[in-house]
Each structure stands twice: as C-alpha cells, then as structure tokens.
C-alpha cells in the first residue's frame, strides 16, 4: 500500500483493574497492522504482533469501515467510560476523521437500552467485524503449523 494512503484505523478497549492495565488494541496505518493485547490474569503477558497487509486486505478493511457508515454517527449520547472500562475508535478515511469513546459494552442489551441505540449499534457491529477481521489476519499470518 502506498505510504501516502490517508486511511488510518485504531481501536482500543481496556480497563484498569486488580490485574493492572489490561487492554486490547490494534492500529492500521500505511500498510502496517499493529496488534497488542495485555492481560495480567494468571500471569499472562503483553502480546504484540505486527504485520503488513496486502492492498486487497487494506481495501477489505476500508470496505468494512465505509459500509458501516460509522462516519455518520456521533458519540455524544453514548455511555461514558466507567469503572468497567472504555472503548475508543479512531478512523481517517476519505475526507473524514472521526474519533469515538464509549464504555465497554458487554452485550447487545446494553446497546438497545442506551440513549442512542441506532448509532451505538453501528459502532458495536463495526467493532465486532473489525475484531474478527484482525484476529483472522493475525491467526493466518502467525500460524505455526500450517495444514497441507
């Protein structure tokens, strides 16, 4: 992917708890996908992965973001971060640059019961789609014993 590509994506979810700062974060910029997962539960440690995406994979990532229409949403009425934690999403695509922050969402019920269920639902499903896509890329890229 060209290094002057303006597409940028960052997602973070985390909290400060009895096991310290636990979080999951991924960021795409200029062809590179960076992933970090920190969990101190049962003495787990920080996991970091970095990989470069093909232009086709980048186009799919953009398609997921654009088709969600997240750039039309506003997080003013979404639940604010709390003791449970927070989620952040930042996207720069085309002429849009947006940034969202909301509480961690445990289920779709929390989305439905919020002040802006339609907008929060867009965010909720986009995050699910992005996580699945990123986890699939990482799993495929770092597979230890590929099957024949």
TIVO-2410 file (N, C-alpha, C; in nm, 3 decimals):
# residues 148
REC num residu      c1      c2      c3 atome chaine
REC   1      X   0.084  -0.117   0.000     N      A
REC   1      X   0.000   0.000   0.000    CA      A
REC   1      X   0.088   0.123   0.000     C      A
REC   2      X   0.049   0.223  -0.069     N      A
REC   2      X   0.128   0.344  -0.079    CA      A
REC   2      X   0.140   0.411   0.059     C      A
REC   3      X   0.258   0.464   0.088     N      A
REC   3      X   0.280   0.524   0.219    CA      A
REC   3      X   0.204   0.656   0.235     C      A
REC   4      X   0.153   0.714   0.126     N      A
REC   4      X   0.076   0.838   0.137    CA      A
REC   4      X  -0.074   0.810   0.148     C      A
REC   5      X  -0.111   0.684   0.165     N      A
REC   5      X  -0.251   0.647   0.182    CA      A
REC   5      X  -0.304   0.710   0.311     C      A
REC   6      X  -0.411   0.789   0.304     N      A
REC   6      X  -0.460   0.857   0.422    CA      A
REC   6      X  -0.542   0.768   0.517     C      A
REC   7      X  -0.573   0.645   0.477     N      A
REC   7      X  -0.657   0.559   0.560    CA      A
REC   7      X  -0.584   0.523   0.689     C      A
REC   8      X  -0.654   0.541   0.800     N      A
REC   8      X  -0.598   0.511   0.932    CA      A
REC   8      X  -0.711   0.455   1.019     C      A
REC   9      X  -0.677   0.359   1.104     N      A
REC   9      X  -0.776   0.297   1.193    CA      A
REC   9      X  -0.706   0.258   1.322     C      A
REC  10      X  -0.769   0.292   1.435     N      A
REC  10      X  -0.718   0.247   1.566    CA      A
REC  10      X  -0.837   0.212   1.654     C      A
REC  11      X  -0.828   0.097   1.717     N      A
REC  11      X  -0.931   0.053   1.812    CA      A
REC  11      X  -0.861   0.016   1.942     C      A
REC  12      X  -0.919   0.057   2.054     N      A
REC  12      X  -0.865   0.025   2.185    CA      A
REC  12      X  -0.982  -0.010   2.277     C      A
REC  13      X  -0.965  -0.111   2.357     N      A
REC  13      X  -1.058  -0.139   2.465    CA      A
REC  13      X  -0.976  -0.182   2.585     C      A
REC  14      X  -1.010  -0.129   2.701     N      A
REC  14      X  -0.932  -0.166   2.817    CA      A
REC  14      X  -0.989  -0.112   2.946     C      A
REC  15      X  -0.924  -0.152   3.054     N      A
REC  15      X  -0.962  -0.106   3.186    CA      A
REC  15      X  -0.843  -0.119   3.281     C      A
REC  16      X  -0.853  -0.049   3.390     N      A
REC  16      X  -0.756  -0.059   3.498    CA      A
REC  16      X  -0.825  -0.136   3.609     C      A
REC  17      X  -0.769  -0.251   3.645     N      A
REC  17      X  -0.834  -0.334   3.746    CA      A
REC  17      X  -0.735  -0.397   3.840     C      A
REC  18      X  -0.778  -0.501   3.907     N      A
REC  18      X  -0.691  -0.563   4.008    CA      A
REC  18      X  -0.571  -0.633   3.943     C      A
REC  19      X  -0.579  -0.659   3.814     N      A
REC  19      X  -0.466  -0.721   3.742    CA      A
REC  19      X  -0.385  -0.615   3.667     C      A
REC  20      X  -0.407  -0.487   3.699     N      A
REC  20      X  -0.333  -0.380   3.632    CA      A
REC  20      X  -0.407  -0.330   3.509     C      A
REC  21      X  -0.333  -0.271   3.416     N      A
REC  21      X  -0.391  -0.218   3.293    CA      A
REC  21      X  -0.403  -0.331   3.191     C      A
REC  22      X  -0.525  -0.373   3.167     N      A
REC  22      X  -0.550  -0.479   3.069    CA      A
REC  22      X  -0.618  -0.417   2.949     C      A
REC  23      X  -0.570  -0.451   2.832     N      A
REC  23      X  -0.625  -0.389   2.712    CA      A
REC  23      X  -0.602  -0.473   2.589     C      A
REC  24      X  -0.677  -0.439   2.485     N      A
REC  24      X  -0.659  -0.492   2.350    CA      A
REC  24      X  -0.658  -0.371   2.258     C      A
REC  25      X  -0.563  -0.366   2.168     N      A
REC  25      X  -0.554  -0.252   2.077    CA      A
REC  25      X  -0.501  -0.299   1.943     C      A
REC  26      X  -0.558  -0.244   1.836     N      A
REC  26      X  -0.497  -0.263   1.705    CA      A
REC  26      X  -0.503  -0.133   1.628     C      A
REC  27      X  -0.405  -0.118   1.540     N      A
REC  27      X  -0.391   0.006   1.465    CA      A
REC  27      X  -0.342  -0.027   1.325     C      A
REC  28      X  -0.408   0.032   1.226     N      A
REC  28      X  -0.364   0.019   1.088    CA      A
REC  28      X  -0.320   0.158   1.039     C      A
REC  29      X  -0.202   0.163   0.978     N      A
REC  29      X  -0.152   0.286   0.918    CA      A
REC  29      X  -0.046   0.252   0.815     C      A
REC  30      X  -0.058   0.308   0.697     N      A
REC  30      X   0.045   0.299   0.592    CA      A
REC  30      X   0.089   0.155   0.564     C      A
REC  31      X  -0.009   0.065   0.554     N      A
REC  31      X   0.022  -0.073   0.517    CA      A
REC  31      X   0.052  -0.164   0.634     C      A
REC  32      X   0.070  -0.108   0.752     N      A
REC  32      X   0.112  -0.188   0.867    CA      A
REC  32      X  -0.002  -0.202   0.968     C      A
REC  33      X  -0.025  -0.324   1.013     N      A
REC  33      X  -0.122  -0.353   1.118    CA      A
REC  33      X  -0.045  -0.392   1.243     C      A
REC  34      X  -0.071  -0.320   1.351     N      A
REC  34      X  -0.008  -0.349   1.480    CA      A
REC  34      X  -0.117  -0.392   1.577     C      A
REC  35      X  -0.086  -0.494   1.655     N      A
REC  35      X  -0.181  -0.552   1.750    CA      A
REC  35      X  -0.112  -0.567   1.885     C      A
REC  36      X  -0.183  -0.534   1.990     N      A
REC  36      X  -0.130  -0.555   2.125    CA      A
REC  36      X  -0.243  -0.602   2.215     C      A
REC  37      X  -0.212  -0.697   2.301     N      A
REC  37      X  -0.309  -0.750   2.396    CA      A
REC  37      X  -0.235  -0.770   2.528     C      A
REC  38      X  -0.278  -0.699   2.631     N      A
REC  38      X  -0.213  -0.709   2.761    CA      A
REC  38      X  -0.313  -0.760   2.864     C      A
REC  39      X  -0.285  -0.876   2.918     N      A
REC  39      X  -0.368  -0.932   3.024    CA      A
REC  39      X  -0.274  -0.986   3.130     C      A
REC  40      X  -0.293  -0.943   3.251     N      A
REC  40      X  -0.210  -0.993   3.361    CA      A
REC  40      X  -0.280  -1.104   3.437     C      A
REC  41      X  -0.397  -1.145   3.390     N      A
REC  41      X  -0.472  -1.253   3.454    CA      A
REC  41      X  -0.390  -1.382   3.443     C      A
REC  42      X  -0.372  -1.449   3.554     N      A
REC  42      X  -0.293  -1.574   3.560    CA      A
REC  42      X  -0.153  -1.553   3.501     C      A
REC  43      X  -0.097  -1.436   3.526     N      A
REC  43      X   0.040  -1.403   3.487    CA      A
REC  43      X   0.061  -1.402   3.335     C      A
REC  44      X  -0.046  -1.379   3.259     N      A
REC  44      X  -0.028  -1.360   3.115    CA      A
REC  44      X   0.056  -1.235   3.094     C      A
REC  45      X   0.111  -1.222   2.977     N      A
REC  45      X   0.196  -1.106   2.950    CA      A
REC  45      X   0.149  -1.034   2.824     C      A
REC  46      X   0.218  -0.927   2.792     N      A
REC  46      X   0.185  -0.847   2.675    CA      A
REC  46      X   0.215  -0.925   2.547     C      A
REC  47      X   0.118  -0.930   2.459     N      A
REC  47      X   0.136  -0.994   2.329    CA      A
REC  47      X   0.135  -0.882   2.225     C      A
REC  48      X   0.238  -0.879   2.144     N      A
REC  48      X   0.246  -0.780   2.036    CA      A
REC  48      X   0.268  -0.852   1.904     C      A
REC  49      X   0.195  -0.810   1.804     N      A
REC  49      X   0.210  -0.865   1.670    CA      A
REC  49      X   0.211  -0.749   1.572     C      A
REC  50      X   0.287  -0.762   1.467     N      A
REC  50      X   0.291  -0.661   1.363    CA      A
REC  50      X   0.300  -0.732   1.229     C      A
REC  51      X   0.220  -0.685   1.134     N      A
REC  51      X   0.223  -0.744   1.001    CA      A
REC  51      X   0.188  -0.638   0.898     C      A
REC  52      X   0.228  -0.664   0.777     N      A
REC  52      X   0.196  -0.574   0.665    CA      A
REC  52      X   0.085  -0.637   0.583     C      A
REC  53      X  -0.010  -0.554   0.544     N      A
REC  53      X  -0.126  -0.602   0.470    CA      A
REC  53      X  -0.110  -0.578   0.321     C      A
REC  54      X  -0.164  -0.670   0.245     N      A
REC  54      X  -0.167  -0.652   0.100    CA      A
REC  54      X  -0.269  -0.543   0.066     C      A
REC  55      X  -0.257  -0.484  -0.052     N      A
REC  55      X  -0.356  -0.383  -0.092    CA      A
REC  55      X  -0.499  -0.438  -0.088     C      A
REC  56      X  -0.519  -0.564  -0.122     N      A
REC  56      X  -0.652  -0.624  -0.119    CA      A
REC  56      X  -0.707  -0.631   0.024     C      A
REC  57      X  -0.622  -0.668   0.120     N      A
REC  57      X  -0.665  -0.674   0.260    CA      A
REC  57      X  -0.699  -0.534   0.312     C      A
REC  58      X  -0.622  -0.434   0.270     N      A
REC  58      X  -0.649  -0.296   0.310    CA      A
REC  58      X  -0.783  -0.250   0.252     C      A
REC  59      X  -0.808  -0.284   0.128     N      A
REC  59      X  -0.936  -0.247   0.066    CA      A
REC  59      X  -1.054  -0.311   0.139     C      A
REC  60      X  -1.036  -0.434   0.186     N      A
REC  60      X  -1.142  -0.500   0.262    CA      A
REC  60      X  -1.163  -0.431   0.396     C      A
REC  61      X  -1.056  -0.393   0.462     N      A
REC  61      X  -1.065  -0.320   0.588    CA      A
REC  61      X  -1.140  -0.188   0.567     C      A
REC  62      X  -1.106  -0.116   0.462     N      A
REC  62      X  -1.175   0.009   0.428    CA      A
REC  62      X  -1.322  -0.016   0.399     C      A
REC  63      X  -1.350  -0.122   0.324     N      A
REC  63      X  -1.489  -0.154   0.288    CA      A
REC  63      X  -1.573  -0.179   0.414     C      A
REC  64      X  -1.517  -0.253   0.508     N      A
REC  64      X  -1.588  -0.280   0.633    CA      A
REC  64      X  -1.623  -0.149   0.703     C      A
REC  65      X  -1.528  -0.059   0.710     N      A
REC  65      X  -1.550   0.070   0.777    CA      A
REC  65      X  -1.651   0.155   0.700     C      A
REC  66      X  -1.632   0.167   0.569     N      A
REC  66      X  -1.720   0.252   0.489    CA      A
REC  66      X  -1.864   0.201   0.486     C      A
REC  67      X  -1.882   0.071   0.470     N      A
REC  67      X  -2.017   0.015   0.463    CA      A
REC  67      X  -2.091   0.023   0.596     C      A
REC  68      X  -2.018   0.035   0.705     N      A
REC  68      X  -2.084   0.050   0.835    CA      A
REC  68      X  -2.147   0.188   0.849     C      A
REC  69      X  -2.097   0.285   0.773     N      A
REC  69      X  -2.140   0.425   0.781    CA      A
REC  69      X  -2.116   0.485   0.919     C      A
REC  70      X  -2.009   0.442   0.985     N      A
REC  70      X  -1.975   0.492   1.118    CA      A
REC  70      X  -1.945   0.641   1.115     C      A
REC  71      X  -1.900   0.693   1.002     N      A
REC  71      X  -1.866   0.836   0.994    CA      A
REC  71      X  -1.988   0.926   1.007     C      A
REC  72      X  -2.108   0.869   0.999     N      A
REC  72      X  -2.231   0.947   1.015    CA      A
REC  72      X  -2.278   0.952   1.160     C      A
REC  73      X  -2.208   0.883   1.248     N      A
REC  73      X  -2.253   0.872   1.387    CA      A
REC  73      X  -2.185   0.976   1.476     C      A
REC  74      X  -2.243   0.992   1.595     N      A
REC  74      X  -2.195   1.088   1.694    CA      A
REC  74      X  -2.203   1.020   1.831     C      A
REC  75      X  -2.096   1.027   1.909     N      A
REC  75      X  -2.093   0.955   2.037    CA      A
REC  75      X  -2.140   1.038   2.157     C      A
REC  76      X  -2.198   1.154   2.135     N      A
REC  76      X  -2.239   1.240   2.247    CA      A
REC  76      X  -2.339   1.173   2.341     C      A
REC  77      X  -2.426   1.088   2.289     N      A
REC  77      X  -2.529   1.023   2.373    CA      A
REC  77      X  -2.491   0.881   2.413     C      A
REC  78      X  -2.371   0.839   2.379     N      A
REC  78      X  -2.329   0.703   2.413    CA      A
REC  78      X  -2.284   0.697   2.558     C      A
REC  79      X  -2.289   0.578   2.619     N      A
REC  79      X  -2.244   0.565   2.759    CA      A
REC  79      X  -2.098   0.610   2.773     C      A
REC  80      X  -2.072   0.685   2.879     N      A
REC  80      X  -1.935   0.735   2.904    CA      A
REC  80      X  -1.851   0.625   2.967     C      A
REC  81      X  -1.718   0.636   2.950     N      A
REC  81      X  -1.629   0.538   3.012    CA      A
REC  81      X  -1.656   0.532   3.161     C      A
REC  82      X  -1.633   0.415   3.220     N      A
REC  82      X  -1.662   0.395   3.361    CA      A
REC  82      X  -1.563   0.297   3.421     C      A
REC  83      X  -1.592   0.248   3.540     N      A
REC  83      X  -1.503   0.156   3.610    CA      A
REC  83      X  -1.483   0.026   3.533     C      A
REC  84      X  -1.581  -0.012   3.453     N      A
REC  84      X  -1.572  -0.134   3.373    CA      A
REC  84      X  -1.469  -0.118   3.262     C      A
REC  85      X  -1.453   0.006   3.213     N      A
REC  85      X  -1.354   0.033   3.110    CA      A
REC  85      X  -1.408   0.121   3.000     C      A
REC  86      X  -1.332   0.129   2.894     N      A
REC  86      X  -1.372   0.212   2.781    CA      A
REC  86      X  -1.328   0.149   2.650     C      A
REC  87      X  -1.389   0.199   2.543     N      A
REC  87      X  -1.352   0.163   2.407    CA      A
REC  87      X  -1.326   0.292   2.332     C      A
REC  88      X  -1.229   0.290   2.243     N      A
REC  88      X  -1.200   0.404   2.157    CA      A
REC  88      X  -1.188   0.354   2.014     C      A
REC  89      X  -1.238   0.433   1.922     N      A
REC  89      X  -1.223   0.403   1.780    CA      A
REC  89      X  -1.189   0.532   1.710     C      A
REC  90      X  -1.081   0.530   1.634     N      A
REC  90      X  -1.042   0.645   1.553    CA      A
REC  90      X  -1.028   0.598   1.410     C      A
REC  91      X  -1.088   0.673   1.318     N      A
REC  91      X  -1.085   0.636   1.176    CA      A
REC  91      X  -1.059   0.761   1.093     C      A
REC  92      X  -0.968   0.748   0.998     N      A
REC  92      X  -0.948   0.851   0.897    CA      A
REC  92      X  -0.962   0.781   0.762     C      A
REC  93      X  -1.066   0.819   0.691     N      A
REC  93      X  -1.093   0.757   0.561    CA      A
REC  93      X  -1.155   0.863   0.471     C      A
REC  94      X  -1.105   0.872   0.350     N      A
REC  94      X  -1.154   0.976   0.260    CA      A
REC  94      X  -1.130   1.112   0.322     C      A
REC  95      X  -1.230   1.196   0.326     N      A
REC  95      X  -1.218   1.328   0.388    CA      A
REC  95      X  -1.261   1.330   0.533     C      A
REC  96      X  -1.297   1.216   0.589     N      A
REC  96      X  -1.348   1.210   0.726    CA      A
REC  96      X  -1.239   1.166   0.824     C      A
REC  97      X  -1.240   1.229   0.941     N      A
REC  97      X  -1.154   1.188   1.052    CA      A
REC  97      X  -1.241   1.192   1.176     C      A
REC  98      X  -1.271   1.075   1.231     N      A
REC  98      X  -1.362   1.066   1.345    CA      A
REC  98      X  -1.294   0.994   1.461     C      A
REC  99      X  -1.342   1.023   1.579     N      A
REC  99      X  -1.291   0.959   1.699    CA      A
REC  99      X  -1.408   0.938   1.795     C      A
REC 100      X  -1.421   0.817   1.846     N      A
REC 100      X  -1.529   0.783   1.937    CA      A
REC 100      X  -1.472   0.729   2.067     C      A
REC 101      X  -1.544   0.755   2.176     N      A
REC 101      X  -1.510   0.695   2.305    CA      A
REC 101      X  -1.641   0.659   2.374     C      A
REC 102      X  -1.647   0.537   2.425     N      A
REC 102      X  -1.765   0.492   2.497    CA      A
REC 102      X  -1.725   0.387   2.600     C      A
REC 103      X  -1.819   0.351   2.683     N      A
REC 103      X  -1.796   0.246   2.783    CA      A
REC 103      X  -1.779   0.111   2.713     C      A
REC 104      X  -1.715   0.017   2.782     N      A
REC 104      X  -1.711  -0.119   2.729    CA      A
REC 104      X  -1.853  -0.172   2.728     C      A
REC 105      X  -1.888  -0.241   2.622     N      A
REC 105      X  -2.023  -0.294   2.607    CA      A
REC 105      X  -2.017  -0.446   2.620     C      A
REC 106      X  -2.090  -0.497   2.718     N      A
REC 106      X  -2.088  -0.641   2.741    CA      A
REC 106      X  -2.184  -0.719   2.654     C      A
REC 107      X  -2.292  -0.651   2.610     N      A
REC 107      X  -2.390  -0.723   2.529    CA      A
REC 107      X  -2.472  -0.626   2.447     C      A
REC 108      X  -2.548  -0.681   2.355     N      A
REC 108      X  -2.635  -0.601   2.270    CA      A
REC 108      X  -2.749  -0.539   2.351     C      A
REC 109      X  -2.782  -0.597   2.466     N      A
REC 109      X  -2.885  -0.541   2.554    CA      A
REC 109      X  -2.845  -0.401   2.599     C      A
REC 110      X  -2.717  -0.383   2.633     N      A
REC 110      X  -2.668  -0.251   2.674    CA      A
REC 110      X  -2.682  -0.151   2.559     C      A
REC 111      X  -2.660  -0.196   2.438     N      A
REC 111      X  -2.675  -0.110   2.320    CA      A
REC 111      X  -2.821  -0.070   2.305     C      A
REC 112      X  -2.909  -0.167   2.310     N      A
REC 112      X  -3.052  -0.144   2.293    CA      A
REC 112      X  -3.109  -0.050   2.399     C      A
REC 113      X  -3.057  -0.058   2.521     N      A
REC 113      X  -3.107   0.024   2.631    CA      A
REC 113      X  -3.039   0.160   2.642     C      A
REC 114      X  -2.951   0.193   2.548     N      A
REC 114      X  -2.879   0.321   2.554    CA      A
REC 114      X  -2.965   0.435   2.498     C      A
REC 115      X  -2.917   0.558   2.515     N      A
REC 115      X  -2.989   0.675   2.464    CA      A
REC 115      X  -2.988   0.683   2.311     C      A
REC 116      X  -2.887   0.624   2.248     N      A
REC 116      X  -2.874   0.625   2.102    CA      A
REC 116      X  -2.851   0.484   2.051     C      A
REC 117      X  -2.954   0.398   2.060     N      A
REC 117      X  -2.934   0.258   2.023    CA      A
REC 117      X  -2.895   0.238   1.876     C      A
REC 118      X  -2.948   0.321   1.786     N      A
REC 118      X  -2.916   0.303   1.644    CA      A
REC 118      X  -2.769   0.333   1.616     C      A
REC 119      X  -2.721   0.445   1.668     N      A
REC 119      X  -2.581   0.482   1.646    CA      A
REC 119      X  -2.485   0.388   1.716     C      A
REC 120      X  -2.517   0.352   1.839     N      A
REC 120      X  -2.431   0.262   1.915    CA      A
REC 120      X  -2.429   0.122   1.854     C      A
REC 121      X  -2.540   0.082   1.793     N      A
REC 121      X  -2.546  -0.048   1.725    CA      A
REC 121      X  -2.449  -0.050   1.606     C      A
REC 122      X  -2.440   0.060   1.532     N      A
REC 122      X  -2.344   0.069   1.421    CA      A
REC 122      X  -2.202   0.049   1.475     C      A
REC 123      X  -2.170   0.118   1.584     N      A
REC 123      X  -2.038   0.106   1.647    CA      A
REC 123      X  -2.014  -0.038   1.694     C      A
REC 124      X  -2.111  -0.094   1.764     N      A
REC 124      X  -2.099  -0.228   1.821    CA      A
REC 124      X  -2.069  -0.332   1.713     C      A
REC 125      X  -2.148  -0.331   1.605     N      A
REC 125      X  -2.127  -0.430   1.499    CA      A
REC 125      X  -2.000  -0.403   1.419     C      A
REC 126      X  -1.963  -0.277   1.401     N      A
REC 126      X  -1.838  -0.247   1.332    CA      A
REC 126      X  -1.720  -0.302   1.413     C      A
REC 127      X  -1.721  -0.280   1.542     N      A
REC 127      X  -1.613  -0.330   1.627    CA      A
REC 127      X  -1.605  -0.483   1.619     C      A
REC 128      X  -1.720  -0.550   1.621     N      A
REC 128      X  -1.721  -0.696   1.609    CA      A
REC 128      X  -1.659  -0.740   1.476     C      A
REC 129      X  -1.699  -0.673   1.368     N      A
REC 129      X  -1.645  -0.706   1.235    CA      A
REC 129      X  -1.495  -0.681   1.228     C      A
REC 130      X  -1.450  -0.569   1.283     N      A
REC 130      X  -1.307  -0.536   1.281    CA      A
REC 130      X  -1.227  -0.636   1.362     C      A
REC 131      X  -1.276  -0.674   1.479     N      A
REC 131      X  -1.204  -0.772   1.561    CA      A
REC 131      X  -1.191  -0.905   1.488     C      A
REC 132      X  -1.299  -0.951   1.430     N      A
REC 132      X  -1.296  -1.079   1.358    CA      A
REC 132      X  -1.196  -1.073   1.243     C      A
REC 133      X  -1.198  -0.963   1.169     N      A
REC 133      X  -1.107  -0.948   1.055    CA      A
REC 133      X  -0.961  -0.946   1.103     C      A
REC 134      X  -0.932  -0.866   1.204     N      A
REC 134      X  -0.795  -0.855   1.255    CA      A
REC 134      X  -0.749  -0.987   1.315     C      A
REC 135      X  -0.832  -1.052   1.396     N      A
REC 135      X  -0.793  -1.180   1.455    CA      A
REC 135      X  -0.769  -1.286   1.347     C      A
REC 136      X  -0.848  -1.284   1.243     N      A
REC 136      X  -0.829  -1.379   1.133    CA      A
REC 136      X  -0.697  -1.354   1.062     C      A
REC 137      X  -0.664  -1.228   1.035     N      A
REC 137      X  -0.537  -1.195   0.970    CA      A
REC 137      X  -0.419  -1.239   1.056     C      A
REC 138      X  -0.426  -1.211   1.184     N      A
REC 138      X  -0.317  -1.248   1.274    CA      A
REC 138      X  -0.304  -1.400   1.283     C      A
REC 139      X  -0.416  -1.467   1.295     N      A
REC 139      X  -0.415  -1.613   1.304    CA      A
REC 139      X  -0.354  -1.675   1.178     C      A
REC 140      X  -0.393  -1.625   1.062     N      A
REC 140      X  -0.339  -1.678   0.937    CA      A
REC 140      X  -0.191  -1.645   0.920     C      A
REC 141      X  -0.153  -1.524   0.957     N      A
REC 141      X  -0.016  -1.479   0.937    CA      A
REC 141      X   0.083  -1.550   1.030     C      A
REC 142      X   0.040  -1.577   1.153     N      A
REC 142      X   0.132  -1.633   1.252    CA      A
REC 142      X   0.105  -1.780   1.281     C      A
REC 143      X   0.037  -1.848   1.190     N      A
REC 143      X   0.007  -1.990   1.209    CA      A
REC 143      X   0.139  -2.067   1.218     C      A
REC 144      X   0.153  -2.145   1.323     N      A
REC 144      X   0.280  -2.216   1.346    CA      A
REC 144      X   0.290  -2.342   1.261     C      A
REC 145      X   0.185  -2.421   1.258     N      A
REC 145      X   0.187  -2.546   1.184    CA      A
REC 145      X   0.076  -2.544   1.077     C      A
REC 146      X   0.106  -2.485   0.960     N      A
REC 146      X   0.002  -2.482   0.857    CA      A
REC 146      X  -0.033  -2.622   0.810     C      A
REC 147      X  -0.162  -2.641   0.779     N      A
REC 147      X  -0.204  -2.772   0.729    CA      A
REC 147      X  -0.180  -2.777   0.578     C      A
REC 148      X  -0.159  -2.896   0.530     N      A
REC 148      X  -0.133  -2.912   0.385    CA      A
REC 148      X  -0.257  -2.957   0.313     C      A
***
